[in-house]
């Protein structure tokens, strides 16, 4: 510790602290402007100057380190004079238009000037008083007013160090320097992601969120909640004015550290107040296909009587109910409880089935628990290397992407394993651009190299694992050369990747849907565990196997028992003791057989075995593979009920539609990808006849003959926790009192502090299991008729079906329609131009989309986002299922691309050819290389 005095007070500080930090810890205020904690301490504004004995000149406290015996004075005449002078100079550049400035009331310059007694500049202003300089406002969300800028560079450092974009620059120097923001006409060509973290960092109103013009700081209430998009679980305040949501402001949550992405900041509240929201229960007349408004009594009576009639006629297992991974834990718990107690079946599931069910199965089999092993902060800070596989976090989990960029900036090595050039490949040390569907070959190749080069952790393997010898035998054949051929990568790159990962002291595996959404997805996940266990990188800091779960509460949906095989907390429905516990608590006999997975419910409906289906908040017509097949299944049902916010494609097929409420209209909890339970809080009450989703479910349960009183969110959580050992210690009271306002399960009693890193000392299953994974190709490979390989994914500006993000005009303005990325060579062969409309077909359907030509994908491969109805790739994708998790193979299917028919076309020599002739010629050529690849 270092001893110093500040204003005569004896202060202790840690070595490496600045004077400003030491003063703050001792409750001594020093005003600042350009300083931003952990982000920017360039010392340019000189507002924080202090006097230090033995230092001739005043020094900036924000970047001067404490020294033993130092004597600091923060309020001497010299200091105050200098501070006032600095502010005087700053104000000479700043346009004092406080009345019209959206930052009025929260402006730090205003606050510091007030504190120092400055009201205007004594210098001749470089600005014409009161004349506003035109703002730069071409970005849909953000604007910049040069006349309010004080050149503190907090925005530059935030963009570079917090968001990791480097999109804001300083041009010129001295009095002529200007900040160049990427909000002008060509902003789309810049690195700007419109995250708005710069606007939050701006101490004045120079960089601002356009929406901030609609409110004043003193008019709004703040409601702390959790973002409803991806599973990072960012914490922010919803800003409420007169019972209307007007914005969102990031706060220092454990997984986001104050950051937000464009979806969280700008796409998380407009959909709540959208005019498209359903407001009344709707009943369809099957004869006309038209919906009519109904009262809640009529609608719920109809739903209850129809389901009970089907149960009587066809048996309990003719019914099924899906919960929603976007809704709260409490909603999900009640859906599965309704299905089990009222329908009397285990036919319940959630959309993890089609995204990360392979992680749940694969990690449970190998490690004993199907969840991310380490927290986000841990795997993105102070790590030596990151092995990123089948994951594009900059777009799908942007706040994790920002933290990975930060890790790389600070020196972490990055290995990207992905069939496509994602943004992070630009920063990667190695990019293994492998062929889609070959992850297991890649992982086995890595294990081969670990063994061959003596990189394995023998002690860890001997003491903590089983099954090593069986895997060793298998990976013997996966030489780098053979793997390179299967994966279409360089064998030396594979060797280099294996060495980096194995020799780094800390190196997490981070993966996503590129690993799970395959017909061998579960084995793909188990091969991730194999790699980590072989080099002893589990159960400790900065390591682990870390699936980035997709939707905001998909972790919670699995935790809450929306599963055909498990009650809440992954307790098997087939275990008689556990079943007896739930029967006692719920007061009814429960089915002993496992139910159908969601992906098996659709074929069962087509076969006539499933007659009635309750879908709470999911839209499988858009999200599930092979849309024809899903529509056929839903149309075959005797009765379909959808509980929703909007009239989705699935809701259109329903017999009854029940209007629920969004995350901003209710209390509850979400569980993020790192097993962290966080609160969701009610911010607004909207007009209309929608009801709380849990009230709808409880009312319905009573009408089906089960005595379920309406319960508050906290009461439902308590009921769930009392039946779920890994949640025994979590309650709303504890969440409120925890410093991070969150707890990570397992949290087994009320004194347990939650589990940050899993499998320390011992795996949940005892010994970690090496699973003998063998590479098998994807189920549908390109052939003569469909010569291209199609893979799918997310983009930054939308989330899944776009039901929420599509209601924000700015997001639609940036990314509003479907496209397909085609390799330059393929486009050339097909005669397809940039931006041209084309047809994409697979064995299951045909869509049109816009061609985006680049080398992001390899020749013979193409990629589509799955958000857009004007070319929804799920008409094409393959519903081939994984044998363990029943997850579909979204990531690989064969397709064919053709130009849209034209009257005539000419080849390069001017010879008349039809578009079909060009396409056939190219398909023939492609087919040869595909055949060659398949022979390997
Ligand atoms: Fe220290 Fe600006 S806050 S120099």
Boltz pocket constraint, residues with backbone or C-beta under 6 A from the ligand:
constraints:
  - pocket:
      binder: B
      contacts: [[A, 31], [A, 32], [A, 33], [A, 34], [A, 35], [A, 42], [A, 43], [A, 44], [A, 45], [A, 46], [A, 47], [A, 48], [A, 49], [A, 60], [A, 61], [A, 62], [A, 63]]
      max_distance: 6.0
